[in-house]
């Protein structure tokens, strides 16, 4: 049995107390409202109601890659791709010479509750791609879809096979029932939960407030790993008490997490009912305004970025896209992180931007 | 200490003194820990005895007497109490009675849900204690750092809770909770709509209709604009 130092617990306790004091001092000086995220300069080029399209200011003489449009889903916001200068997918891409655009869905209210997938995946993306073509002079653009934004991209590429030059999907669920192939028990609870909800309960849940409220989705994400959430505000914070940079990163993540827009009701019913519950995208029965989305019609090159430890979109759900592409060249990148880590972790910064740049170089 | 109260430095000193006192108690702290574990064991036995193992079906569980299941045998009585469902007779009174039943169902559903969640946390705590005991046996003992203890708790609790969340019982309880809450809210909403109509105020349903119309019109206008843009301009040569 190893010899135990009787004073070790006391030293540990004193160290913990010191860390608490340091944190208390740091937070008394910090103001979450003053924490800045998404600081890379960009210019608004078009606007449709609450939706805006912006172009990032190039940092190289003449961007030679792209145009590439970043499309986030309606849960969370696209600012996660530009959290801080040294952990910014956006910065890495424009430094590599990508002509980069981003769409912001704004803050949907109850007045937007009738907006469905047709409004986002068809109408809004068509308008955005037209505006990009006008500004850039390029006939076609590539799309970088994040999570649900990737599903918008898949729908668009399937409905208009000639329109995109390439489609990159980051942590995008495609087969919503493939979570059963993931052996990790903490992965895919969202899939289990939504699959078990009767259709009328999904409709009732959404109709109750008109939209799927951001607060509700935030609460659901927190309950996926409740002890982890608690540790985030205790042990993890004590751990980084002496690391000013890590504390700033923590505050930036908090700022991003706090900004959870409501998800328009009609689109939420399709997301939870048609896709999570009935898995219509891979069954070939998902339709936008009556037109069936056939993934086999996608003709542009497809890149999939997967988070190996993603508990929100289990890797088999994202990887499944390959099986449904008939005419599209396919490439896959796996990152040793979770869902959000794909964009913000230090490891991902070394993997994702170079992979996207290399893929874009092969996209016409 | 200043006239305005304790400063950060005072609090830090007090905290350090308290910590030292706790650790100098040594063996006594260990005994307290053992007593708390014994208390937990006794509590668990009581819960199993009175509340049932894990399905919340024991006779002492409030969910059993408050739920609609318990009212099954009283369906005739409830119908008699509500009276005949005539169009223009005692409608408000019947609605109020149904509201009460829905409120009871919501309370019962919440109770059942809380029971399941509480049981999952207790199982996590039990497994955590076992994990600590295993460390003691392996010689890592009470000298484990707070980081190690916290990591052990996080790992065990999240695994245990994930398992509980996937169980049929949990999913059914959660659905029942959502369903009962929606039923109650819809009942209250309908009542408020009636009041608003009576007072000539715009209702939620009217606003929702309006939004739906605007949405449909927007789509039509966009479609017309695009079709028009595709047609050749007769003014141009």
Interface residues (C-beta under 8 A of the other chain):
Chain A: X1 X2 X4 X5 X8 X9 X10 X12 X13 X14 X16 X17 X21 X24 X25 X110 X111 X112 X113 X114 X115 X119 X123 X185 X186 X189 X192 X193 X196 X197 X198 X201 X204 X205 X208 X210 X223 X224 X225 X226 X227 X228 X230 X231 X234 X235 X238 X239
Chain B: X8 X12 X15 X16 X19 X20 X22 X23 X124 X139 X141 X142 X143 X145 X146 X147 X150 X151 X153 X154 X155 X156 X157 X158 X159 X161 X162 X163 X165 X166 X171 X174 X175 X178 X179 X182 X185 X186 X207 X208 X211 X212 X214 X215 X216 X219 X222
